Amino acid sequence: MRNVCVVGAGAVGGVIGARLALAGLPVSALARNDTLASLRTHGWLLSSRDGGPQAAPVAGATDDAAALGPQDVVILAVKAHHLPALAPALVPLLTPETVLVPALNGVPWWFFHDFGGPLAGTGLDAVDPGGVVSKALPPEQVIGCVVYLAARTLRPGHAVHTAGDELIIGEPSGVASPRAAAVATLLRRGGFTVTVSESIQRDVWYKLWGNMTMNPISALTGATADRILDDALVNTFVQRVMTEAAEIGVRIGCPISQSIAERTEATRRLGAFKTSMLQDAEAGRSIELDALVTAVREIGALTGAPTPHLDALLGLARLAARERGLY
C-alpha cells in the first residue's frame, strides 16, 4: 500500500496525513481553497502537544481527483454530510482493489453492509440518499474506522493534534482480512495506536452513543459539555435519549455493556470542552446532524423502537440549525 490519498485535510485529516507523511510515506491530498493553497506551498503542517510545526512534503495536492489517479488507500476525512455531493467526484481515485478508510463521525453509509441481523444490507437515506454514496464508494471496499483523537486547525492546512491517537479499524464482516492487517500496519507507521476490531459496527455505535447527545445539544445551547451535564433537567434528557439509542443498538446487534452513568462520567472528566458540532456552529459551518442523529432515528423506525426523546432532540436541533443557515 504505497499510494495514499487523504480526502479532506482539515483537523483529523490533517493529523492523519501529516503523521503518515512525516513517517516517510507518499501521501497526497484532495482539498479546496485556502487549505489546498497551503498544502501546495508548505506541504503537510502539524503541531502537537510536543511542539511544532513540523512539515512534510505532500505527494500531490489538488481539488481534482482525476489529477491524482488511482490510489491504494483513500482515507475519507470530510464531514459526513458533505459525502453525498462529493462521492461521485472521488471515483477516479478508485480501482476495484482500492481500500476506503472512512474516518467519519456518526453512522456511515456502509454500516449494514456485510452485517448480520434484521437490517442486513439496508441502506440509510439519512447518510446515503438514493444510494449515491454506495454507487460511487462501494461498501465492499471499505475498512471501517473509528477515530479517537482530538484535533483542530490553527489555520487552513495547519492541523493541531491536541489529544489521543487511537484508531479502531475493521472489516464490516468482522473477518480478520489481509487488507485490514495492511491498513493497520500503514497507520501504525504514522504512530497511531491501532486496534483491529471483530465488530466494527459495535465500535461505531458505542462512540455514537456518547456524542449523539452532547454534539447537538451543545450546538443548540452554546454550552460546553460540563455545563450540559451540570444542568439536572438537561442531564435527564440526555440519559433518556441514550436509553433509546441503546435499545436500538440491542435490536440491530450492537449492544452496549457500559451504563449511561459510566459513559456520562467519562464525558464529565473531559471538562469544559466544546464539541465539534459546537465549534462548527460557532464558525458558521454546516453541522453533521444527519450522521449523528437523523440516521439513528431512521434505524429506530426500521426496528420499531420508540424514540420520543430522540425525535425531540432532532426536531429542535434541526430547526435551530436551519434558522441559522447551518443545515
N, C-alpha and C positions, 0 to 999 in steps of 0.2 A: 504494500500500500504506500505508493510514493506520491501520487498526485492528490493533494488535499486542498479542498476549497471551503472556506467559511462564508456562508451567506448571511450577511448582517453583522457588520463589525462594530457593534455597539459595545455595551458593557460586558456581557457574558461572551459574546462572540469575539470581542477584542481580547479578552483574557485568554480564551482557548487558542485563538490564532497566534497571539504573541508568544505564549509559552511553547507551543509546538515549533514555531519559527526559531525561538531562542535555543531550542534543543537541536537545531540544525536541519529541520525538515523544511522542504519547499512548500510553503502554504500560500495559496492565492486567496483573493477576497473579491466577493461581489458586493459592491457598496454604491452609495449615491452621494451626490452633493459634496458638502464640506468634508465628510468622512472619506470619501473617495479621493478628494484633493490631498488630504493629509497623508493617506496611505501612499499615494504616488510620490509625494515629496519626502516623507520621513520614514516610510515603511511602518512596520508594527511598532507601536509605542505602548509601554506598560510600566506603570508604577504600582507599588505594593507596600505592604507593611514594612518590608525590608528596605524601602527606598526606591530610587529610580529618578527619572525614567530610564528604562532600558529600551534599546532599539534593535530591531531585527529586520532583515530585508524581506520584502513581500515578493513572492514568486510572480505575481501578476495582480493588478488591481484594475477593475473595470466595472461598468454598470451593464455590460452586455455579456450574458453567459456564453454566447456563441464565440466570443473572442477568447475565452478560456478553453473551451472544448471539453471533451470527456474527462472525468475525474475518477479516481479510485474511491475516494471518500468525500462526501459532501456533508458538512456539518451545518445544520439549519439553526441559526440563532436569531431569527427575526421574531417579532411579536406574532403570536398565533393568529391574530385576526387579520394580519396582512397576507397570510399564506394563500387564501383562495384567489386573490388577484395576482399574486406573484408566481404561483406554482407553474403555470404554463410557460412562463419565460425561462424556467430553470431546466427545461427538457434538454437543451444542448449539453448540459453538464453530465448527462446520464448515458451509460451503456447498460445492458442487462446485468452486468457484474458490479456496477457502482453500488456502494453501500451508503445509505442515507442514515444520518445520525441526527435526529431532531432534538435539539437542546431547547425545548419549549416548555412553557408553563401550561398547566391545565390538562384537560382531556385532549389527546391528539387524534388526528384523523385515522390513524392506523389502529386505534385502541382495541377493536373487536376482531381484527384480522388474526387468524390462526389461534383464536382464543376460544376455549370451550364455553359451555353454559348456554343459557336460554337466548342470549343475544349474539351468538357466534356469527361473525361475518357481517354484522349490522353496520351500516353507515350512519353517521350522525350529521344531520343537516346543520346543526349549530356551528360545526367546525369544518364541514366538507359539503357545502351546499351544492346539490346536484351532482355530487361525486367529482367535482372539478379538481380537487387536490389529488384524490386517488388515481385519477386518469393520468395526471402529469407525474406524480411521485408514487409509484406502485408500492403498496404496503408490504409486498413480499420482499422488497429491497431494503426494508427498514431494520435497523438495530435500535430498539428503544433506548431512551436515555432520560435519567432524572438527575437534575443538577442541584447540588448543594454547595453553592459558593455565592458570596456577596460581592458585587462589583458596581461601579458607577463610571460614568465618563467625565473626565476632567474637562475635556473639550472634544469636538468631533475627531475621531481617530486616535484618541489617547485614553486608554482604559486604565482604571484604578482598581486593583484587586484588594478588597478590604477584609475578607474572611472566607474560610472554608476552601477545600479543594477536592471535595468528594463527588465523584460521578458514578452513578449506578447505571449499568447498561445490560441489555439482554435481548435475546430473540423473542418476538411476540409469542412463539410457540413454547418457549421455555427450554428448548433443547440447548445443549452445550455445543455450539457450532464452531467450526474453524474460523469463520468470519467474525464472530463475536470475540473470540480469543485474539484475533488480529487487531480488531479495533481497541481492545483493552490494552494490548501491547503498545499501540500507537499513542494512546492517551497517556499511558504511564511514562512514556518518553518525555512528555510535557510536564512531568512532576505531579500529575493528578493521582489521587487515591481512587482506584477503580475497582468496583465490585461487579462481578458478572452474576446477574440475578436469574433464578429459575422461574420467577413470576414477575416480570417487569410491570405488568398491569397493576399488581398489588402495590408495587412501589410508587407508581404514578398516582394511584388512588390515595395512598397514605399521605403523600406530600400535598395533594389537592385538598384533602380533608382539613389540613391546617390552614391553608392560605385562601380557601374559597370564601371564608367569612371575613378575615382580617382585611383582605385587599378591598373588596367593595365597600365595606363599612368605613374604612379609612378614607376612601375616595368620596363617600357621601358626606362625611362629617369633618374631614380635615384633621382628624385626631391620629396621634401615634398609637401603636399597639397597646402600650401600657395604659393609656387613658381609656381605650375601648374596654379593656378587661377590668379596670377600676370602677367603671360605671355598672352598678349592680343590675340595672334593667337591661342594658346592652349586653352584658355578660350572659345573662339568662337567655337572651335572644340568640346569641352566638351558640350556646350549648344546644338549643333546640334545632337550629339549622344543622349542626354537626350530628345530632342524633338522627335526623332524616337522611343525611348523606351516608352515615354509617349503615343504616338499614338498606339503602340502595346498594352499597358495597356488598353486603351479605347476599343480596339477591342475584348479583352478577358474578359472584365468586371472588370477590375482593374484600374479605372480612378484615376488620381492624382489631388487633388484640389490645391495643393501648386504650385506657379510659380517656374520656373527654377531659377530666380534671388533670390527668398527667400531661395531655397534649397542650392544654392551655397554660399550665405551669411552665412548660418548656418555652412557650412563647413569651411568657412574662419575664423569664430570665434574660431574654434578649434586650429588655429595657425599652427606652423611648425611641424605637426605630420607626422610620417611615417605610411603609410597604412600597413595592414597585409601582402599584397602581396609584397610590397617592402621589408619588414622585411624577408619574406621567400626567396625572390630572393637574398638578401644580404647574407643570411645564406647558400645559395646553395640548398635550399629545393624546390621541385616542387611546382608550383603555381596552384591555383584553378581557372584556366581560364574558364573551361567549364561551371561550375555552374554560374559564374558571367557574361560571355559574350556569349559563344557558344550557350548556351540554349536560351538566349534572341534572338539571330539571328535565331535559329531554330523555335521559336514561331512566330517570324516575318514572316518567309517564309510560315508557315502554315496559317497565316491570310492574306497573300498577301500584307503586309505592306512593303514599300520600306525602305531599311536600308543601303544606301551607306556609311554613315559615320561610322555606327556600323561595317560594313564589313571591312572598312579600319582599324579601331581600332583592330578588332580581327586578321586580317591578320598580321599586324605589331607586335602586342604583341605575337602572337603565333610563328612567325618566330624568333623573338628575344629570346624567351624562349627556343625554340628548339636549337638554336645555342649555348646557354649556358647550355644545358642539364637540363633545368628546366621544360620541357613539353614533 
